[in-house]
Amino acid sequence: MVEEDLAGKIIILLKNNPGQTIKEIAVQLNVNRTFLSGYLKALEDKGFIRSKEIGSAKVYFVRD
């Protein structure tokens, strides 16, 4: 399933380079930022990742 594949790519990306913004993740995965924003919110709601606001940016990490 494409969504599971995307989730796996996001988790690997954040494990290898934690603290990335939506824009940074979107560029690396070649996906739309608006779509990715909702997708990251869903992953966060399910407990796979967490976010932290640093200034005006929201950065993402894999949940411990």
C-alpha positions in Angstrom: 0.0 0.0 0.0 1.3 3.4 -1.0 0.4 5.1 2.3 2.3 2.5 4.4 5.3 2.9 2.1 5.1 6.7 2.7 4.8 6.3 6.4 7.9 4.0 6.4 9.9 6.5 4.3 9.0 9.3 6.7 9.9 7.3 9.8 13.3 6.3 8.3 14.0 9.8 7.2 13.3 11.2 10.6 15.3 8.4 12.3 18.3 9.3 10.2 17.9 13.1 10.4 15.5 14.1 13.2 14.1 17.6 13.5 13.1 18.3 9.9 10.4 20.7 8.8 7.5 19.9 6.5 9.3 21.6 3.7 12.5 19.6 4.1 10.6 16.3 4.3 8.4 17.2 1.3 11.4 18.1 -0.9 13.2 14.8 0.0 10.1 12.7 -0.7 8.8 14.7 -3.6 5.3 15.2 -2.2 3.0 18.2 -1.8 3.5 20.1 1.5 -0.2 20.5 2.1 -0.8 16.8 1.7 2.3 16.0 3.8 1.1 18.3 6.6 -2.1 16.4 7.0 -0.3 13.1 6.7 2.2 14.0 9.4 -0.7 15.1 11.7 -2.3 11.7 11.2 1.0 9.9 12.0 1.4 12.1 15.1 -2.2 11.3 16.2 -1.4 7.6 15.9 1.8 8.0 18.0 4.4 7.3 15.4 6.0 10.7 15.4 6.0 13.9 17.4 6.4 17.5 16.6 7.9 20.5 18.3 7.5 24.2 17.5 10.8 26.0 17.3 10.1 29.7 16.6 7.7 29.8 13.6 8.8 26.3 12.4 7.3 23.0 13.4 9.9 20.2 13.3 9.3 16.4 13.4 10.9 13.5 15.3 10.2 9.8 15.6 8.5 9.2 18.9 10.7 7.3 21.4 
